[in-house]
Amino acid sequence: MSVRDAISAVTERIERRSRDARAAYLDEIAAAAADRPARRRLPCSNLAHGFAACPSAEKDRLVAADAPNLAIVTTYNDMLSAHRPYERYPALIRDEAFRLGAVAEVAGGAPAMCDGVTQGRAGMELSLFSRDVIAQSTAIALSHDMFDASLMLGICDKIVPGLVMGALSFGHLPTVFVPSGPMGSGMTNAEKNAVRQAFASGKATEADLLAAESKSYHSAGTCTFYGTANTNQMLMEIMGLMLPGSAFVAPDTPLRDALTRTAVARAIEIARPGAKLPIGEMLDARVFVNGLVGLCATGGSTNLTIHLIAMARAAGLTIDWDDFAAISAVVPLLVRAYPNGQADVNGFRDAGGIPFLVRELLDAGLLHPDVKTVMGEGLAPYALTPKLDEAGGLVFAETVATTRDPGVVRPASEPFRPTGGLELVTGNLGRAIVKSSAVGDAHLVVEAPAKVFHSQEELLEAFKAGALDDGDFVAVVRFQGPKAIGMPELHKLTPPLGVLQDKGRKVALVTDGRMSGASGKVPAAIHVSPEAADGGPIARVRDGDRIRLDVTKGTLEVLVPAEEWAARPLATADLSAHARGTGRGLFGLFRRAVGSAEEGASAILG
């Protein structure tokens, strides 16, 4: 089977298994659509409430004409450096919309938490569920029937997937995503990681660590490593939901403002009768497969193996981990950005960025070119790079013919690896995802005794006490899944396990929890499904059981005789301490209703 045939086969498989659900979804959004603005059907009192606070000129437009009314859904707050620039976006958007004959209103806000702040804290147990809350908040914002299109202001980890899910619940509306861009490069990722490991080894002080972290995360803008937030931005671009080349343009610059104004113009254009492009029609199986290709080609965050599934389900499409594995097997790794390399996203952008990547993937037949985007028909415009002309106007120019840095971005003919580096592993422990793109070849196979923990903190305490210094091992950290405690990221485990690996030890992690989008060099089988709290076989593992993780063969096995394994009782854990405090008591319903990681770990999609 050729590469193009393999991509087509995955697409056809998704379409076939999704036929009934997708048809029902399209019928649902067709019933919600109308040739005229929905607000024209509102009773007078309803409409008066809807524009009561608008200036008189905007009221006149909304009453007398069919001027498009744009909904702004914002996740602005001061806590997220990536979202701080959004503070001034509504004024800019309202001004540009009015200049172009339309109206724009902030329809609502959605919460946006910073995983970087909550890593290793109780608040991280709310993180995954915040995606569903954001989806619900987005739906509430759009529920007033006042709008013809929407502009989504969001970037980070659960925020973009939540906005997509919410927008798809109003899938009859055209939707454009508007990014804010990354902060400037600070301390290099290699230097930062060295300080983290030194601190984990007791060779650096807390003051040293804080100084290093503050030099890395130092201003407004997205964190510059290629984690979940920046993977989200790549996906929104390659899936055609934002303007070409706009993901990694720096905030608060003339080019960024020009892109934001043009996003407003595109939202108005695709909301007009005759040109209407609803997000629910736009995001079909081909677009999601393009997203899978982009994820694999860039070595993106493993969190998207959950989020893409949830986003697709919101559009009536069923994607599973077999689809990720099939795409990864034929898509070459073309980008090395930290944690898969030493460059940050600014280096990725400067080497050619997403436009270079899109052109290479299109030329190699790895992307569906004939999809709909917010630019119109076809993906070709996404191989162009935005620039300002001499008059300060936005133009889309030809992208560099060759990479500016072959250590960061490469052509499809000379990839870093022939495959994408996302692997599905299966066996008597269940199904799990491994991000192999950042793992050295020598560490792709680990066979060692299990050391079992029921929390991230237990493992960290064992490391500090020297209890992990007695040889190779596979750390099994269970009861971390969505039903157990909300599936927090186990980001704090990377430095100590990295220290032990650097000492020549064979170590690996097996968990039903998540790892950060910045996880890297230690082999980790994550998102193990079924999870321990749902009766998954990971709950049968005991200290000393020999576990073999073989990423090269796609296997995850406990080397225990089959009869003994089947008869072994499931362990339990006292999770009562995780049920309340730091807001966790409000999410009991979510923990009871949530689906598995491979189903998108959503409590609201059914």
N, C-alpha and C positions, 0 to 999 in steps of 0.2 A: 504494500500500500504506500503510495506517495505521501509526502507531507501534506499536500493540499487535500488529498483524499482523506487523510486522518482527521484534519480539521473539519471537513464536511461531514465525516461520519459521526463525530461528536455532536455537531450541530443537529444533524438529523435525528440522532438518538434523543437529544433533549426535546426536540419538537414532537417526536412520536410519543414519548412518555408524558408530555405536557398537554397533549392535544385537547382533552376535555376541559382541564382547568384553564388553559389559555383562552379557549373559545368562550367560556363563561365569563372570564375577566373582560375580554374585549366587548362582549355584549353589555356588561355592566357599565363600562365607561362610555359606550355608544349611547346608552339610555340617558346618561348624565350630560351629554354634549348638546349644544344648541347653536344654531346659526347666528343668533343675536346674543349679546352679553346676557348672562344669567340675571344680572341685577335688574334688567328691564322687566322681568317677571315679578319682582318684589312689590308687595303693597307699599303705598306711599310712606306709611309710618316706618316700615323696615328700611326703606331706601334712605329716608331722612336721617335715621340713626347711623346708617353706613357712611354718610359723608358729612355729618354734622360738624366735624372739626376741620374739614378741608377749607382752604381759601375759596373765596367766591368764584374765582375764575375756574378752579377745578370743579366746583359744584356745577357750574354752568355746563362744562364739558360732559360730566357724568349724566346730567339731566337731558341735555338737548341733542347730544350726538352719540355715535357709537365709538367714541374714543376708547381705546383699550385702557383698562385699569389693571395695573400690575401689583400683585401681592408680594411684599418683601417679607420673607421669613428669616429672621436674624438670630444667630446664636452668639452675638456679641457679649463678651464680658471682659473684665480686666485681668482675670486669673489666667486665662489662656493667652500666652504671648501671640499665638497664631491668630487669635480672634480680636485682639486689642485694636488692630487697624480698622475693624468693622464699625467702630464708633461713628465715623464720619460718612460711612457709605450711604445710609438712608437719605441724607441731605443731597449728596451727589446724584443719587439715583432719581430722587424726586425732581431735581433741577433738570436733568437730562430728559426724563420722561416728558415733562411739561414742554421743554423746548421742541420735542419731536411730536407734539400734539396729543400726548397721552397723559395719564395720571398714574402715580405710584403711591401706595400707602403701606406702611408697616402693618402687616396683617396680624403679626404675632411674633413671639419669641419662643425659643426652645432652650432648655438647659444644656449647658456644655461644661462637663467636668474635665479636669486635666489629670490624665493618668500618671503623668510625671510627678505630680504632687501626691497622689494617693497610693503610689507603688508601695507595697508592703504594709499598708495601713488598712484599717477596717473599711474605709471608704471605697477601697478597690472592689469590695464585694457588691457595690452598687453599679460598678462601671458598665458591665455588659448589659444589665437591665436598663441602663440609661438610654441605650439605643431604642428600645421599645417606647420609652417615655417620650423621646424626641420625635419618633414617628407619630405618636398620639398627639403631641403638642402641635406638630405640623398640620395634622388633620384638623385640629381645632381652629388653627389660624386660617385655614382655607374654607372653613365650614360656612362662611357667611354668604356665599353665593354672590359676592360682589366683584369677582375677579375674572379676567380673561387669560392671564398667564401669571407665572410666579418666578421670582428670583430667590434662589437659596443661598444664604450667606453662611457657610460652614466649611470646616477643613478637617478637624482632628478625628480621633480614632473611631468612636461610636457615632459621631455626629453626622458625618456624611452618609453612612448607611441608613441612619435613622431618618434623615431628611429625604433620602431617595424613597424609603418605604412609605413615609407619609405622603410624599408627592404622588406616588403611584396609587394611593387610596383616592386621589383626585386625578386619576390618570387621563381624564379628558382635557386637562389644562396643559398647555405648553409650559415647559420649565427650563430655566437656564441656571446653572451653578456659577457662582462668582467667587473666585478665590481671593486671597490677600497676599500670598507669597511668603517665601522663607526669609528669616533673618540673615544677616551677613555671617560669613564663616568666622567662627571664633577659634578656640583651642582645637587642634586637630583631634579627630576621633581616636587615633592611635595613642596620643598623649593622654587624653581623658581616660581611655580604657586602662592604660598602664597605671594611672593613679588609683582607679577603682580596685584593680587587682592588688596593688600595693597596700591599700587600706584593708582589703579582705585578709591579707597576709600579716597585718599588724606592722607593716613597714612604712605607713603613712598615717598622719594624724587626721582627726576630723576636720581641723582647720585646713589642712592640705586638700582634703577631698572637697570641701565647700568652695575653696578658691578655684579648683579645677572645674567644678560643675558651673560656677558662676561665670567663668570665662567661656564655657561652651554654650550656655543658655543665657544670653546677655542683652537681648533687646526684643522689640516687637517683631513678630513674624513667626512662621512655623519653625520648630526645631529642625536642624539641618540634616540630621541623619535620615537614611531612607527606611524609616519605620512605617507604622500604620498610617499616620497622618499624610505623609508624602506619597505613600502607595495609593491612598484614596485620591489624591490629586491627579496622579498619573492615570488612574482608572476613569475619573470623570472626563479627562481629556481624550483618552483613547476610545472611550465609549460615546464620545460626541456630545457630552452634556455641558461642556464649557468651551470657550473659544480656543482655537489652535494656539499652542505654545504659551498658554497663559498660566499654567500651573506654577511655574517656578520663577516668575518675574517678581522682583523685590517689591515690598510694600512701600507706599507713600512716595512713589516716583511718578514722573510724567507718563511713562509707558504703562504703568499699572493703572493710573486713572483713565488713560485712553482706552484700555481694555475694558474697564468697568463701564464706561459710557457706551462702548460698542456692544457690550452684553445687554444693556438696556435696549439698544436699537434692535438687536436680534430678537429679544423677547417680544417687542412690539410687532416686528415683522411676522414672526411665526404664530402670532395670535390673531392676525387679520383673517377675515373670511376668505376662503379660497387658497390661503397659504397655511392654514392651521396645522400645527404639528404637535399633537398631544404626546406627552411623555410616555403614556401607557402603550401607544402604538409604536413609538420610536424604539423603546427598549424591548426588542424581540430577542429570540434565541441567538441570532447572529451577533448582536451587540454584546450580549453576555459572553459569548465565546471569544469575541475580540478582547473583552476584559480579562478572561482567563489567559489568553495569549500574552497580553501585556504584563500580567502578574508574573508569569513564568519567565518571560524574556528579560525582566528586570530583577529577578530574585526578590520579589516584594514580600510584604509581611504575611506571615501565616494567619494572622487574624482574619484576612480576607477569605480564607477557606471556610469561615463561618459566615461572614457578612455578605459575600456574593451570593451564597445560597439563600440567605434571608431576603435580600433584595430581589432575587429572581422569583422567589415564592410570592412576593408581593405583586408581581406582574403575571402570576399564573403559570410560572415556569419552574420545573423541577430540575435542579442541578445536584449532583452528588460528587463524592470524592473520587469515584472512578473517572469522572470527566476531567477533574484536575490532573489526575495521574496520566490519562491518555494525552492531554495537551502537553504536559510537561515532558513526556517522552519524545515529542517531535519538535518542540520549540527550543531553539538554542538560547543560552544565556548570553545576552549582549551588553549587559550593564554590570559594572562592579561599583557599587556605592555602599558605604558603611551601613550595616555590618558585613556585607559581602565583599567589601574592599575598603580602602582608606579614604576615598573621596566622599564629599558630602553632596547634597543635591545641587548646590551652586556649581560644583565641579561637573556634575552630570549635565546641568543646563549649558555650561560654557563649552563642554565638549561636543555639543550638538543637540542634546536634550531630547525631549519627547518627539519633536518633529523629525529628527534624524532617525530615531527608533521606528516611528511609524513608516517612514519611507522605506527603511530596510525590510521591515516585516511585510509591507505591501508588495515590494518587489520580489520577495521570496515566496509569495503566495500564502502567507501565514495569517493574514487578516481578511475578513470579508470586506471588500471595498465598496459594496453597493448598499450600505446601510444609510439610514437617515440620521442626521445630526442637527444640532442647533444652527449650523451653517447652511443646511439644506440637504440635498441629495449627495451621497457619496463621502468617503473618508479622505479623498485626495487633499482637501484643504488642510488637513491635519499634518501633512508633511511640510507645511510652510511655517516660517518663523515670523512672529510679529516684530515690527520695528516702527520707529517714528521717522517720517520723511522730513525734509528740510523745513517744511512749514509747521511741523509738529503734529501732523495727521498720522493716524494709524494705517499702516500698510502691512500686507503679508508677503514676505519675500522668500525667494528660494533658500532652502536650508543648505548649510555647508556640504560640499560634495564628499568630503572625507572627514572622518572624526578628527577633532582637534586634540584629543588625548586618547590613544588606543588602550591606555591602562584603565580607562573609565568606561568608554563606549566603543563598541566595535561593530563593523558591518556584519551582516548575516553570513557572509562567506568566510569570516575569520572569528568565530565566536570564542568566548572564554571557555565554554563547555558546550557539547552538542545537545545537551538537554537542559530543561529549565530549573531543575533543582528543587522541585516540590514532589515529594514521594509519598505514596500511600503504602503503609505497612499493615499487614494483617496476620492473624494467627490466633492461638488460643487465648491471647490477652485481649482480643477485640480488633478494632480498626483505629488507626492513628495516622497523623500527618507528621512528616519529618521535613524540615527545611535543610536540604543537603547542600545548597549552593554556597553556604558559608563554612561548611565542615570539610576539613582536610581529608584526603583519600584514606589516610592511615586510620581515621576514626570512624569510618563508615560501617564497620563491623565491630561490635562489642559483645563479648560473652563473659559474664561475671556474676557473682552472687548478688542477690537482691538485698538492699537495705531499705526497709519500709518506713515511711513517715506519713503522718496524717495532717501535716501542715508544713508550710515553707519555714516557719520559725523553728520547728523541731530539727529540720536539716541544718539550718544555720547554727543552732546551738551545738549540734553534734560536730560540726566543722570546727567551731571555736574550741570545743573540748578535746579536739584531737581524735575523736571517735571514728573519723573517716580516713585515718592514716595507715590502716592495716592492709592495704592492697587494693586491687581493682574492685569496682562495684557498679551496680546499676541502681540508682536512686529511684525508688517508686514512691511518688508523692500522690496520694489518692484522697478521695472525698474533697476534691477541689472543683468538681464539675458544676454545671448550672443548677441542678436540682439540690446539690449539697449546700454550697455557699455562694452561688452566683458566678462561679468560674472566674476568679480573679487572675490577673497575670502574675506569674511567679518570677518576675524580673530580678529579684534579689538573689536568685540561685545562680545566675550566670557567672559572677565574679568568683565565688568559692570553687565551683566546679571547674572553672577555667584554670584556677590556680593549681588544682590537683592534676588536671590534664597536662599542664605545662611541666609538671614534675615527672612526666613519663607514665602516669597512671592511665589505665583504661577506665574511663568513666562514661556514663550515659544517664539520661533522665527519661523516665516513663511516667506520664501523669495524665489524669483526666482534666487537668486545668489548662490554662493558656500560658504561653510565654509572651514576653514583650515583642513588639515588632522590631526591636533592636537586638533580639536574641541572635546568637551566631554560632561560634566555633564548636561548642559542645554538642554532640549528637543528642537529640531530644525527640522522643516520640510523644507528641502532645495531642490534646483533645481526644484522648482514648475514649472510645464509645463501644458499648454502653459504659456509662460512668459507674463508679463504685456505689453511689447512692441509689442507682437505678438497677442494682443487681448485676452489674457488669463483672466479668471474671477478674478484673484487676483487684477486686475485693478478696480474691482467694489467695493472693500472693503472700508468702511468709518470708521472714528474714532467712537468708541462706539459699532460697530457691535459685537455681541457675537460670538466668534470663539471657536470651540471645536476640539482639537487635541487629539485623542484617539489612542495611539500607540498600545494598546492591541487589539483593534478591527480593526485597519488599516484604520481609517477614519480621514478626514480633512474637516470640515464643517463650513460654516458660517450659523448661526442660524437665518436666515432671511426668511420670507415667500417666497415660490418659485416664485409666480407671481411678487412680488416686486423685487426679485433678478434678474429675467430674464429681467425686464424692466429697471433696473438701468443702466445708461450710464457708459461707461468705462472712467476712469480717464486718463488724459494725463500728460506728464512731459516734461519740457524743458531740453533736453539732449545736447544742443548745446555746452555747456562748456566741454563736454566729447569728442567732435568730433576732436579737434585739440590740439596740445601741447604734449610734452613728447612722440613724435612719433605716437600719436593716429591718426593723419591725414593720415598716411600711411595704416591704417587698415579699412578704410571706406568700401571697397569692401568686406572684411571679415564679417563685421557686417551685411551687406546687404545679403550676401550669406549663412550665417551660419544656420545650422539646429538646432533643439531643443536639449535640454539636453538629452532627452531619445533617440535621434538619434545619440548621440555622440558629439553634438555641434561642428561639423566640417564644415568648409567652402570649403573643397577641395574634399570631398568624394562623392558629388553629392546627 
